[in-house]
Amino acid sequence: MKTVASSLLSGFIFGLGLAVSQMIDPARVIGFLDVAGRWDATLLFVMGGALAVTVPGFPVILSRPHPLLAPKFSLPAKTEIDRPLIIGAAIFGVGWGLAGFCPGPALAALASLSPSVVLFVAAMIAGQWLASRVELRSRGASQTVCDDGGQL
Amino acid sequence: MTEPNLIGGLIGGGLIGLASLLLLAVNGRIAGISGILSGLVTGGMPGDRLWRSAFLAGLVAGAGAYALVRGGLPLHFQAQGLWLILAGLLVGFGTRISSGCTSGHGVCGLARRSPRSLLATMTFIFVAVITVFLYRHVFR
């Protein structure tokens, strides 16, 4: 139960951060991506602010034998650069550029109760489901590597 | 759009980093939103669904709390209707195939010094910049 509480708190702080930085507003994100328009550096500062915490913090945490309330760290197992990584990132980039929404801000923006956000999130969930079907089909029965279904 | 929100961006980014540290330190999990969501979309164990649901509920509540205090959550959309649906499909499909989004690859992956995450982050930012250029300056 404590792990659920910490997860809830982490999500709350994350959502607050998205709102405070205004990354929740697609126009902010488009402003950053639109290098030929009136460029908005806000997203760069958000990434900078986040990395200023995680870059020094992660190694300290990961040097511990296990998390505070879990038996082990659940980290992505894949290390090789493969086609799905690049193709998937490119497909994501097209969608991100069209809408100015990536998964975090889109889900947090549900708080606005805007029908447009609900529409986008529904489509995003459908897209993830479709991708999981494609993955199932392309993955052979010989696959034995433990895949926890998109750790990141 | 108004002036860049640089101070708010730094503070908000710091909060996002702090949330990622908390989830990793206590639950041993990566705060990657697309991955947390896709674990719910494609099933998984009951105990696994609980922390994922709690995180996403917290995410919406955090933004909602801000909206309550500040009297709203201004959103300005570039795409509408079918374009928005297409964009959502692409974001969902792409993040699932590449195992991560802006938070998982961008914030957490880079902090783990993952070459996969660095390459994914450079790819989606580059492609998004090209997409916005085409959408706003070529086809308009």
Interface residues (C-beta under 8 A of the other chain):
Chain A: K2 T3 V4 A5 S6 S7 L8 L9 S10 G11 F12 I13 F14 G15 L16 G17 L18 A19 V20 S21 Q22 M23 I24 D25 P26 A27 R28 I30 G31 L33 D34 V35 A36 G37 R38 D40 A41 T42 L43 L44 F45 V46 M47 G48 G49 A50 L51 A52 V53 T54 V55 G57 F58 I61 L62 H66 P67 L68 L69 A70 P71 K72 F73 S74 L75 P76 K78 T79 E80 I81 P84 L85 I86 I87 G88 A89 A90 I91 F92 G93 V94 G95 W96 G97 L98 A99 G100 F101 C102 P103 G104 A106 L107 A108 A109 L110 A111 S112 S114 S116 V117 L119 F120 V121 A122 A123 M124 I125 A126 G127 Q128 W129 L130 A131 S132 V134 E135 D148 G149 G150 Q151 L152
Chain B: M1 P4 N5 L6 G8 G9 L10 I11 G12 G13 G14 L15 I16 G17 L18 A19 S20 L21 L22 L23 L24 A25 V26 N27 G28 R29 I30 A31 G32 I33 S34 G35 L37 S38 G39 V41 T42 G44 L50 W51 R52 A54 F55 L56 A57 G58 L59 V60 A61 G62 A63 G64 A65 Y66 A67 G72 L73 P74 L75 H76 F77 Q78 A79 Q80 W83 L84 I85 L86 A87 G88 L89 L90 V91 G92 F93 G94 T95 R96 I97 S98 S99 G100 C101 T102 S103 G104 H105 G106 V107 C108 G109 L110 A111 R112 S114 P115 R116 S117 L119 A120 T121 T123 F124 I125 F126 V127 A128 V129 I130 T131 V132 F133 Y135 R136 H137
